[in-house]
Every structure is written in structure tokens, then in C-alpha cells.
Amino acid sequence: MGPIQFDSNIPTTNTIKEKTTEIVDILNPLKTDTAPERPSPYDWIKNKQIEVYSDKVIIDLKNAEWATFTNTNSMDPVLDENSNALQIIPQSVDDIHVGDIVSYIHPTAGRIIHRVVYKGKDEKGIYFVMKGDNNPTSDPDKVRFSQIKTITVAIIY
């Protein structure tokens, strides 16, 4: 008996693996296992400010405010009507970072809480572009520092 001869019509293990990868790529065109890196919120609360005990947690954070949210779906799944958060009032434009979740006053829509996706400068000064995490596009208007009321520094579920 001589060496085994394979029929070219019978798939080998490598051929099966290649075809499986091809099928997965077709079924999963977004390649969800390779999500793009996005800016995270600024680290406002350092480890040394948090003390965890068996019966309580202490967060040493000056000028914090407690916040609850309404069900608008724009920040799902990060914030929803059952979420709670700690927020602080920014003192200067330098306090606002890309990735931060802030609340701001829109001239017609009222108070909105969205993420900062861009920080720019034009003839009027520094401005921010906001976007709800669950919204397909960013908010249409430039947001100025005077409109920003709070920065979310902790979300508690």
C-alpha cells in the first residue's frame, strides 16, 4: 500500500476552518468582537477617596449632588429611569472632557444629559458636541460651557 491519496473534492480541516470563518464574517459583518475604543469619562473619584466597609461605602467627594433620570432611552443602557448618580458642578471649561456624561440646558428642549463626543474652539470660544449613547447622531447644536450644569462622576445601579 502506498501513501494515501486525497480526493480534491473532500474538504480538509483547514478548508472547513476557512469556510467557517467566511460564514461567520458574512453573518457578523460588524465584527462585534472588535469594538472601537471610545473615550471614557474622566476619573473624578480616585481610589483614595473611596472607603469600603462591611456595612457602608464612603466616597469623599466635595460638592456632590444626587441625580435620578427619566426614561428617554437616549443614554441606554448606561443611564435609565432606575439609575442613580453622583454629579458635580463644573468650575471651568477645563473640567469638561471628551467622554464625560454631562447635563446641559438646551434652549428649546430643556435639560439634557448626554456624552461629550467632541471639544472644539470657534470664534465664540470653546464648545462641545454632545451625543446620547443610544442615538444614531450627535446633538445638532454646539453646547457652550455656560449651558453645562453638571458632570456625572458616578453611576449607582
ABEGO torsion letter per residue (X at the ends): XBBBBBBAABBBAAAAAAAAAAAAAAABAAGAABBBBBBBBBBABBAAABBBBAABBBBBBBGBBBBBBBBAGAAOAABBAABBBBBBBBABAAABBBGBBBBBBBAAAEBBBBBBABBBBBAAEBBBBBBBAABABBBABBBBAAABABBBABBBX
